[in-house]
Amino acid sequence: MLSKELKNILLKVQKPGRYTGGELNSVVKNRADIAVRYAFCFPDTYEIGMSHLGMKILYGLVNEREDAWCERVFAPWLDMEEQMRKNNIPLYALESGDPIAGFDIIGFTLQYELCYTNVLNMLDLAGLPVRSADRKALTPIVIAGGPCVCNPEPLAPFIDLFLPGEGEEVTNDIIDLIKKHKALGSTKEEFLKDAVKIQGVYAPSFYSVEYNSDDTVKAVTPSNGAPEKVKKRIVSDLDSCYYPDKFVVPFLEVVHDRTTAELFRGCIRGCRFCQAGFLYRPIREKAAKTVEDQCRRLCDSTGYDEISLCSLSTSDYTKLFPLLNDLLEWTEKDRINIALPSLRIDNFPEELMQKISGVRRSGLTFAPEAGTQRLRDVINKNVTEEEVMSTAKEAFDGGWTAVKLYFMIGLPTETLEDVEGIAKLAQKVVDEFYHNPNKPKGKSVTVSVSASTFVPKPFTPFQWEAQDTAGVIAEKQKHLFESNTTRKVNISCHKVYTSVLEGVFARGDRRLAEVIETAWRSGCKFDGWDDVFDTEKWTQAFEKCNISPEFYASRQRSFDEVLPWDHMDYGISKNFLINENKRAHEGVTTPSCREKCSGCGTNKLNGGVCHALCKSMA
Amino acid sequence: MRSVRVWLEKSGRAIYTSHLDLNRCMTRAVRRANIPLWYTEGFNPHPYLMFPLPLPLGQSSDGEPMDIRIETDMTDGEIFDALSRVMPEGFTVKSVGEPKDKAGDVAMAQYGITLEFPDSAQAERTAGVIRTLIDGGELTAEKTGKKGRMKVVKEIKLNDFIHRFEAGSEDCYVKISAVLSAGSTVNLNPALLLDALYKAGDFEPVYTEIRRQKLLKSDFSDFE
């Protein structure tokens, strides 16, 4: 139960429900029965972490084991951190309330680059040294997974093991191994040497990095029997793979508070800017029956009245219509709403659409990503202006009056004309509304344009590209605002400097660790939060470490440069990425994986199987 | 369709659930219990579930009434069993029955308050200070209210809302039993009263617990 000390603090902070635990379906075990204690850390607030599907999966998976106990830990918000430090309360896990410094495994999920300072801050709040080298004991061993692990180098000195790829299998491997070495009384080094024999385990301390005189990477050399290339792990069969039948149901409202079903992993689209579209390949689908059963069990155990059908591009799920029909048989009766994020509504049967939107109706979103057809071809976003217009028309016919459009600024080869194209396209959607005889009477239209900043990411065809500098982005944003002539269109843009920082860490190397630590020591945390982010402190940190952010963000790389993440193997062939990059600059699109395989190479991770090609599977 | 009043004990970690969150949390519990809720009709149908007197965050309660409307012929006993099986930690179903009084009939609430001090002498002394302050009748507190659209800070005389008050000490604790105005029109949050006492008496306990024991009607009879 909560200590009096903690109870006193809880009434002094916002949203104390973030820090109490005790939610429905949270798992409490008897400490005496447990061989391995696992603190699953999400380096952001409770509301964001509790919305994350990966955490729900691994939490359930570890807690299925009788010998292990997985607990949740989130980054305390500023007010709570202040109280914890003032009262000497170390970072604790929500289920037991025990300080995590005494756990065997501390696992972080790295979902975005701007959470890196929070990782350091959480280790420090736990009372642990932030650098691996200063944590001499076998436990706690600090591990990290998630998409950012595809280039883990900026965090290399802080984390003991990185786990690239999907966590379902490797998590159990690591738990088994730490259990064994605890029993043997091994040293940390003995454990690490054993751990790197497992596929998908990267021990950064076993790799030395040499640099050229121009500061680029010369070579990365493994030692202690660690592999030259660390190959990511994937789950081959999603139908037999573990999926929780219970979610922890939070007391307070979190970002995504609902049943989430995963339809498939990977994406057939190959949009060249999209890291997720390449990182999660090859395509593996779940059978409709599996999805439906999982939804049913989760709704029963949580009481949620909404199901979200998730994946990178929901409408590309080959069994979407049969699944929806099956689900609707009981969801309508039980008043459960079905949400379809990332859906293309062209070619969507009207009847099904009405059934789904029957319960509740919000706005409509669409992501053309770029303002002109030329640029959409460059990024391989195969959406035409006609499709945007026909979608808008359908939406207005159906009574919608709010449309959201997502774009990016700073894409490779972008000109001011392309930026202007964003405003023009938004204007055309507004015009479409007024030309529509079936438009809702007496109502005005709102088109919200969200223009984020493009950040080149590893393992995409744009991984060699220079990111626009802060000055250029600011100029383009200004141009976009000036190109807009109507009040029916609302434009919002991202903060420039946070995108630059994201770009630096996304493609950074080990030397950035010092900058991260310096910035954190000067007080940086929650960098993804605009109201907390401190540009000044970050600028000073780079200066103090004598490191130029431009070297990492706004430098064009050549195809033969050794990239800091070249020793990570995500199954994607470099030649495929080079070829895609060249096609981008020629303005040539690449068909979706379902139309024609373009040979990315990731099917080798799965014994040659990719569901984009063999639709008969599952 | 019929109305049912469920009485819930709220304690432990559950006391940090705010009113808004409690609504959502209980709607889900009722769904898990497979009790079909009656939905409001209209453009945006929602299940009928309400708390006649929301409990402030951080306070526990012996019995909070929760009113629901259901579409089923389940008996009160069946509802009791079904709900008891699905309650989250910190919530206990005490009883289920027909709502006898209207939500608006709540006029007062009885609270048990425990203040902890470093030692018994300090507790005894503070109990005396508290009694003197209450008897003096001069306690005030600032409350933000609305005047039209403007937000205004107004001073309220707390004694107008205190109907019964006893304070005594026991070891290092001051134990208070109080009946305070409660309801949708006049309501005195005991936390506000405590803050006024701390300020006027210049003391602060090391730990505080507030528990709502029951709701009363204007004639001091139990709200049922």
Interface residues (C-beta under 8 A of the other chain):
Chain A: M1 L2 K4 K7 N8 L10 L11 P16 G17 T20 G21 G22 E23 L24 V249 F251 L252 E253 D257 D300 S301 T302 G303 Y304 D305 D334 R335 R360
Chain B: G12 R13 A14 Y16 T17 S18 L20 D21 L22 R24 C25 T27 R28 A29 V30 R31 R32 Y39 N44 L57 G58 V86 P88 E89 G90 E116 V206 Y207
